[in-house]
Amino acid sequence: MKCCKNINSMIKKIDCCDMGLIKLSVMAFALMLAKLWSPLMSLDWYWYALAFIVFAIRPLKKVCC
């Protein structure tokens, strides 16, 4: 439980600029992964759309409700 409190206190220090940089670093990592592992890019478009929807459900629930 103490670990969660420590993580929460560290997250509270993050501002909008840091969040943007985190998003850009994740995007860069995903592009690097796609470049290094070519079978990842051979999937049909709907698999990426499905992954987007599945991963976006929880954050959208928290924002909208």
MARNU-988535 format. One line per field, with one value per atom (N, C-alpha, C): y negated, x, z; atom name; residue number from 1; chain; residue in one letter. Coordinates in nm, 3 decimals. Layout:
residues N
py [Y ...]
px [X ...]
pz [Z ...]
atom [CA ...]
nr [NUM ...]
kette [A ...]
rest [a ...]
end
This chain:
residues 65
py [0.119 0.000 -0.126 -0.120 -0.235 -0.264 -0.159 -0.178 -0.257 -0.228 -0.301 -0.448 -0.476 -0.615 -0.689 -0.623 -0.685 -0.715 -0.621 -0.641 -0.754 -0.758 -0.866 -1.003 -1.011 -1.139 -1.180 -1.083 -1.115 -1.160 -1.097 -1.133 -1.273 -1.315 -1.449 -1.558 -1.527 -1.625 -1.646 -1.561 -1.569 -1.678 -1.763 -1.866 -1.830 -1.920 -1.894 -1.870 -1.945 -1.929 -1.789 -1.743 -1.609 -1.501 -1.521 -1.424 -1.416 -1.530 -1.533 -1.462 -1.483 -1.416 -1.266 -1.223 -1.080 -1.020 -1.089 -1.040 -1.030 -1.131 -1.128 -1.016 -0.990 -0.883 -0.746 -0.731 -0.604 -0.586 -0.693 -0.685 -0.648 -0.709 -0.679 -0.534 -0.484 -0.344 -0.250 -0.284 -0.201 -0.200 -0.316 -0.320 -0.239 -0.247 -0.168 -0.019 0.020 0.160 0.208 0.125 0.162 0.172 0.087 0.090 0.215 0.253 0.368 0.502 0.505 0.631 0.619 0.655 0.633 0.709 0.828 0.893 0.808 0.718 0.631 0.543 0.499 0.412 0.489 0.620 0.699 0.731 0.687 0.710 0.622 0.666 0.584 0.465 0.362 0.237 0.254 0.348 0.361 0.415 0.483 0.529 0.409 0.312 0.190 0.110 0.104 0.035 0.103 0.236 0.310 0.286 0.286 0.259 0.118 0.021 -0.116 -0.124 -0.059 -0.064 0.002 0.119 0.192 0.112 0.052 -0.023 -0.156 -0.211 -0.342 -0.333 -0.217 -0.205 -0.259 -0.211 -0.250 -0.401 -0.457 -0.601 -0.684 -0.645 -0.720 -0.708 -0.593 -0.577 -0.673 -0.686 -0.772 -0.919 -0.957 -1.096 -1.131 -1.042 -1.072 -1.050 -0.963 -0.930 -0.981]
px [0.082 0.000 0.087 0.199 0.288 0.347 0.370 0.423 0.325 0.197 0.095 0.091 0.107 0.108 0.228 0.344 0.464 0.446 0.390 0.368 0.268 0.161 0.063 0.125 0.212 0.276 0.371 0.437 0.524 0.442 0.328 0.244 0.187 0.159 0.104 0.203 0.332 0.432 0.439 0.372 0.378 0.283 0.333 0.246 0.213 0.144 0.098 0.214 0.321 0.437 0.498 0.509 0.561 0.471 0.340 0.247 0.264 0.283 0.306 0.435 0.540 0.667 0.657 0.579 0.557 0.486 0.385 0.312 0.404 0.488 0.581 0.683 0.730 0.827 0.763 0.638 0.568 0.546 0.511 0.492 0.624 0.733 0.864 0.903 0.874 0.903 0.820 0.693 0.606 0.656 0.699 0.753 0.882 0.967 1.090 1.059 0.962 0.923 0.869 0.787 0.734 0.845 0.944 1.056 1.141 1.163 1.250 1.180 1.049 0.974 0.870 0.908 0.822 0.690 0.677 0.545 0.438 0.477 0.380 0.307 0.376 0.315 0.240 0.244 0.176 0.031 -0.014 -0.153 -0.247 -0.371 -0.471 -0.508 -0.565 -0.594 -0.691 -0.785 -0.888 -0.832 -0.719 -0.659 -0.607 -0.552 -0.505 -0.624 -0.733 -0.853 -0.912 -0.914 -0.965 -0.880 -0.748 -0.659 -0.681 -0.700 -0.726 -0.853 -0.958 -1.086 -1.074 -1.011 -0.998 -0.915 -0.805 -0.719 -0.779 -0.872 -0.929 -1.053 -1.109 -1.235 -1.222 -1.126 -1.114 -1.086 -0.989 -0.967 -1.089 -1.159 -1.277 -1.388 -1.400 -1.500 -1.472 -1.344 -1.308 -1.331 -1.308 -1.325 -1.473 -1.550 -1.691 -1.785 -1.753 -1.847 -1.799]
pz [0.000 0.000 0.000 0.070 0.075 -0.062 -0.141 -0.275 -0.361 -0.350 -0.427 -0.386 -0.257 -0.212 -0.267 -0.271 -0.326 -0.475 -0.548 -0.691 -0.714 -0.635 -0.649 -0.621 -0.523 -0.494 -0.606 -0.670 -0.782 -0.903 -0.927 -1.041 -1.025 -0.904 -0.881 -0.920 -0.929 -0.967 -1.118 -1.196 -1.342 -1.390 -1.481 -1.539 -1.684 -1.753 -1.890 -1.986 -1.970 -2.057 -2.040 -1.917 -1.891 -1.952 -1.942 -2.001 -2.153 -2.216 -2.360 -2.397 -2.318 -2.344 -2.324 -2.226 -2.205 -2.325 -2.376 -2.493 -2.614 -2.634 -2.748 -2.734 -2.612 -2.593 -2.617 -2.577 -2.602 -2.753 -2.823 -2.967 -3.036 -2.993 -3.052 -3.025 -2.906 -2.875 -2.962 -2.982 -3.066 -3.211 -3.261 -3.397 -3.408 -3.306 -3.306 -3.305 -3.224 -3.217 -3.351 -3.416 -3.548 -3.651 -3.641 -3.736 -3.716 -3.590 -3.562 -3.578 -3.562 -3.567 -3.678 -3.799 -3.916 -3.915 -3.852 -3.850 -3.783 -3.697 -3.631 -3.732 -3.834 -3.934 -4.042 -4.039 -4.141 -4.105 -3.988 -3.948 -4.029 -4.043 -4.110 -4.022 -4.085 -4.016 -3.901 -3.913 -3.810 -3.678 -3.681 -3.555 -3.475 -3.544 -3.477 -3.423 -3.501 -3.456 -3.333 -3.333 -3.219 -3.094 -3.111 -2.998 -2.945 -3.034 -2.992 -2.908 -2.954 -2.882 -2.746 -2.741 -2.615 -2.514 -2.561 -2.470 -2.429 -2.507 -2.477 -2.389 -2.367 -2.294 -2.152 -2.076 -1.935 -1.918 -1.990 -1.973 -2.012 -2.117 -2.159 -2.056 -1.993 -1.887 -1.771 -1.736 -1.624 -1.657 -1.781 -1.821 -1.834 -1.893 -1.924 -1.807 -1.717 -1.607 -1.473]
atom [N CA C N CA C N CA C N CA C N CA C N CA C N CA C N CA C N CA C N CA C N CA C N CA C N CA C N CA C N CA C N CA C N CA C N CA C N CA C N CA C N CA C N CA C N CA C N CA C N CA C N CA C N CA C N CA C N CA C N CA C N CA C N CA C N CA C N CA C N CA C N CA C N CA C N CA C N CA C N CA C N CA C N CA C N CA C N CA C N CA C N CA C N CA C N CA C N CA C N CA C N CA C N CA C N CA C N CA C N CA C N CA C N CA C N CA C N CA C N CA C N CA C N CA C N CA C N CA C N CA C]
nr [1 1 1 2 2 2 3 3 3 4 4 4 5 5 5 6 6 6 7 7 7 8 8 8 9 9 9 10 10 10 11 11 11 12 12 12 13 13 13 14 14 14 15 15 15 16 16 16 17 17 17 18 18 18 19 19 19 20 20 20 21 21 21 22 22 22 23 23 23 24 24 24 25 25 25 26 26 26 27 27 27 28 28 28 29 29 29 30 30 30 31 31 31 32 32 32 33 33 33 34 34 34 35 35 35 36 36 36 37 37 37 38 38 38 39 39 39 40 40 40 41 41 41 42 42 42 43 43 43 44 44 44 45 45 45 46 46 46 47 47 47 48 48 48 49 49 49 50 50 50 51 51 51 52 52 52 53 53 53 54 54 54 55 55 55 56 56 56 57 57 57 58 58 58 59 59 59 60 60 60 61 61 61 62 62 62 63 63 63 64 64 64 65 65 65]
kette [A A A A A A A A A A A A A A A A A A A A A A A A A A A A A A A A A A A A A A A A A A A A A A A A A A A A A A A A A A A A A A A A A A A A A A A A A A A A A A A A A A A A A A A A A A A A A A A A A A A A A A A A A A A A A A A A A A A A A A A A A A A A A A A A A A A A A A A A A A A A A A A A A A A A A A A A A A A A A A A A A A A A A A A A A A A A A A A A A A A A A A A A A A A A A A A A A A A]
rest [m m m k k k c c c c c c k k k n n n i i i n n n s s s m m m i i i k k k k k k i i i d d d c c c c c c d d d m m m g g g l l l i i i k k k l l l s s s v v v m m m a a a f f f a a a l l l m m m l l l a a a k k k l l l w w w s s s p p p l l l m m m s s s l l l d d d w w w y y y w w w y y y a a a l l l a a a f f f i i i v v v f f f a a a i i i r r r p p p l l l k k k k k k v v v c c c c c c]
end
